[in-house]
C-alpha cells in the first residue's frame, strides 16, 4: 500500500505547485517592473519551453500541455510583442521554428535574476543543506515525471 501525506497535510504535488506559483508570480512581477509588461503567465509557460536553437510549435504545445491552436495564439502574441520570431527549420524546409529575439533574451535575463533572488530567499529560510537536499530530490523526481528533460 502506498504512503500518502499525513492527515491534514497537502500532497507533494500541491506543495510543489504552491512553491512554483510563488516563483512564477515573483518572476512575472520582476519582468513587468523591468518594462516587459506585455508578458502574461500563459505566454510565459510557452515561452519558457523554447529551446536555444528554436522549437517547433507542435513541440511547444505538447510540452506546455495546450492545444496547437492555443500555442499558436500565444506565440502570435509573443511575436507581435517582439519576444520571438518564426524561422525556417534547417532540418526540414516545410517546418518552422519559434526562436527567441534579443528582446526575448533581455526579458529572460530579468527572469533569471528574479529566480536567483527567490532561490536565495528560500535558501535563507530553509538553510543550505535542506535546500540542497530538496534540489537533489526534485532532480531525482524529474527522472520519472518529466518526459521533456
C-alpha positions, 0 to 999 in steps of 0.5 A: 500500500502506498504512503500518502501525506499525513492527515491534514497535510497537502500532497507533494504535488500541491506543495510543489505547485504552491512553491512554483506559483510563488516563483512564477508570480515573483518572476512575472512581477520582476519582468513587468517592473523591468518594462516587459509588461506585455508578458502574461503567465500563459505566454510565459509557460510557452515561452519558457519551453523554447529551446536555444536553437528554436522549437517547433510549435507542435513541440511547444504545445505538447510540452506546455500541455495546450492545444496547437491552436492555443500555442499558436495564439500565444506565440502570435502574441509573443511575436507581435510583442517582439519576444520571438520570431518564426524561422525556417527549420534547417532540418526540414524546409516545410517546418518552422521554428519559434526562436527567441529575439534579443528582446526575448533574451533581455526579458529572460535575463530579468527572469533569471535574476528574479529566480536567483533572488527567490532561490536565495530567499528560500535558501535563507529560510530553509538553510543550505543543506535542506535546500540542497537536499530538496534540489537533489530530490526534485532532480531525482523526481524529474527522472520519472515525471518529466518526459521533456528533460 
